[in-house]
Amino acid sequence: MKIYDHPALPNPKRVRIALAEKGLADKVEFVFVDVLKGEHRLPDFAAKNPSQLVPVLELDDGTCISECTPIIDYLDQLDGNPTLTGRTPKERAMIGMAQRRMERELLDAVVDYFHNATPGLGSDLETQQNKAWGETRRDIAVAAMHALDRDLGHRPYVAGDTFSMADITAFAGLYCLGFAKMDVPSELKNLVAWHERVAARPAVVAAMQ
């Protein structure tokens, strides 16, 4: 298998954390895509993912899978022992619901703020900015952090009692704050404690290096 990515970016971090959690990091070949130089927009990469986004998982038969959720789901199912996406229909539904909320309301919201209401990746790449919309998305991200802090007062992880794909997505959302020059509000003690616990997981430590 091959993973096409830029390891410093948040969505590739999600897949790298999942690979480390599953013990698969040494089973894939990482192919660097220099997003800052626009390599994700070149024809060869666009043929693998018409959305022109990293990461992309390429299987040995040439099949290409884009988007973090299906990539992580595929990786989690490989050994027949899913640990990140749920074992029962209820677990899968609860993790899927939490994961989508973290993606839409936290990770994607921070990314949208970064690309629209800050200099982002620079004028050569940020050609369609909408500052007002970006600021609205920032407010959504802040609200999501407050909601997550409340939820983490009742359970140890984002979707329940065990670490899951939803935690990976939420962690990536907080990782994005650094790009956007935002911080976790200091009063969100549950969220801060959760972030410290997740950041200390061996798989996360390995993926963040």
Secondary structure, DSSP 8 states (H G I E B T S, - for coil): -EEEE-TTSHHHHHHHHHHHHTT-GGGSEEEE--GGGTGGGSHHHHHH-TT--S-EEE-TTS-EEESHHHHHHHHHHTTS--SSS-SSHHHHHHHHHHHHHHIIIIIHHHHHHHHHHS-TT-TTT--S--HHHHHHHHHHHHHHHHHHHHHTTT-SBTTBSS--HHHHHHHHHHHHHHHHT----TT-HHHHHHHHHHHTSHHHHHHH-
